[in-house]
């Protein structure tokens, strides 16, 4: 379980978020947990350190998040 303001890395490879398809190279994007948005399955809203094609906040499944 992750906590708000916790720094994490997220694996966005192969995901399509807000119409943007992330390449296989985006396996370690740095971000900060904002909040948990779902418990079943566990999904967290993460604010990325760098925006990707204008996307700064993403909802990421817990399995793709790694604590630092």
Phi and psi in degrees as a GROMACS rama.xvg file:
@    title "Ramachandran Plot"
@    xaxis  label "Phi"
@    yaxis  label "Psi"
@TYPE xy
-106.913  154.245  UNK-2
-113.027  150.941  UNK-3
-54.9393  143.302  UNK-4
73.813  5.03652  UNK-5
-78.1785  132.104  UNK-6
-80.2233  132.417  UNK-7
-140.224  168.757  UNK-8
-114.567  144.054  UNK-9
-125.285  144.437  UNK-10
-97.846  105.796  UNK-11
-99.4615  0.905012  UNK-12
-58.1291  130.947  UNK-13
80.0547  -4.95497  UNK-14
-84.4893  151.776  UNK-15
-116.369  116.32  UNK-16
-126.22  123.535  UNK-17
51.2186  40.2987  UNK-18
81.3534  -0.879147  UNK-19
-101.321  125.037  UNK-20
-93.7756  121.735  UNK-21
-88.8202  133.035  UNK-22
-72.5387  170.342  UNK-23
-65.054  -12.7739  UNK-24
-81.5321  -12.9657  UNK-25
-92.8578  68.7937  UNK-26
-100.289  -16.0563  UNK-27
-137.667  65.6604  UNK-28
-84.1567  131.977  UNK-29
-85.9286  137.959  UNK-30
-157.614  -177.763  UNK-31
-128.643  132.554  UNK-32
-66.058  129.616  UNK-33
-97.8071  -48.8405  UNK-34
-168.132  161.514  UNK-35
-87.6266  127.635  UNK-36
-104.768  -12.9961  UNK-37
-154.328  146.251  UNK-38
-105.501  -22.8619  UNK-39
-139.797  92.0622  UNK-40
-80.0892  158.973  UNK-41
-67.7884  123.222  UNK-42
-134.688  139.672  UNK-43
-123.519  145.059  UNK-44
-87.2343  124.595  UNK-45
-120.894  132.619  UNK-46
-94.1802  119.606  UNK-47
-77.3867  148.022  UNK-48
-66.4924  -38.3576  UNK-49
-120.399  142.589  UNK-50
-82.6507  147.172  UNK-51
-114.388  110.404  UNK-52
51.7765  41.0208  UNK-53
86.9133  -3.10951  UNK-54
-94.7285  122.792  UNK-55
-114.99  -31.723  UNK-56
-118.35  131.263  UNK-57
-135.423  150.166  UNK-58
-96.2893  122.407  UNK-59
-126.16  133.336  UNK-60
-62.8758  144.695  UNK-61
-54.1826  -35.5525  UNK-62
-63.2989  -19.0698  UNK-63
-100.437  9.84992  UNK-64
-113.18  136.919  UNK-65
-129.496  129.549  UNK-66
-71.2842  153.429  UNK-67
